[in-house]
Amino acid sequence: MRSRETEQGSGATAGFLSLLLVILVVATVYIFAARIWPMPPSITRVGDWIDSQYRLTLWITGIIFVMAQLGLAWMVFRYRDHGQKVRFVRGSHVLEVIWTTATLVLFMALGAMAVHAWSQVHFVAPAPGALQIDVMAEQFTWNFRYAGPDGKFAPAEPKNYNDSLGNPFGIDPDSKDKDDIVSPILVVPVDQEVELRMESKDVIHDFYVRELRIKQDIVPGMIIPIHFTPRVIGRYELMCAQLCGMGHNRMHSYLEVVSETDFQKWLKQQEAENQQ
Ligand SMILES: [Cu+2]
């Protein structure tokens, strides 16, 4: 015959498991509340919307997470084995339907609220007069092309690609509009809308600037547009966020947001270098 002690054996396990759940909740909440890995501040209006959407989602799911895990810890402890008779419980269809529907409504609503910020970047065209810049991603560099002094982009073709001659875009060398400026860093004036038209020469790359809250895949064979208006002068790291090959870790550049005067100065410098 089994002793009374072995019958009560699961009490300690239940206590330990519920304690573990409480520790899990406290540690998780601490990581978020103490902002251990904070995002750098956003520098665009759309970035601010994305941040507030993210915070809202985090609050709602966070509260549910804490309640669910603490509830679980309580149940594990409350209904631990202390030698009582086991009782069969048949669950509740009504409750199942209620919480499934509530989850569905919650997720649909959060998704619907996020559509606004998403569509501002992907479905709304930039205002006329936005600064056009072409982006060429390739293993493992970034290049940015500006229209140059004539304000027109020269025709470009893959057959003219020549990285060693500083022509990663394949600009037609005989074109009269060939004064385009090509730069390895993305320099833009502050408070001016910028439209990037991004293409890739080889594999899928991904344009990622944390401060813009933009992460956009660049797919070979497609020209993918994206637009933003930076509001804060500064130097921000621009990374490739797709594992695009052995040199992926080296594939980064900078987004430099400068004043309008500095931007014009920079353009003049680039033009002068072009003519040498
Ligand atoms: Cu890449």
Residues whose N, C-alpha, C, O or C-beta is under 5 A from the ligand:
A	BS01	CU	I204 H205 D206 C240 Q242 C244 M251
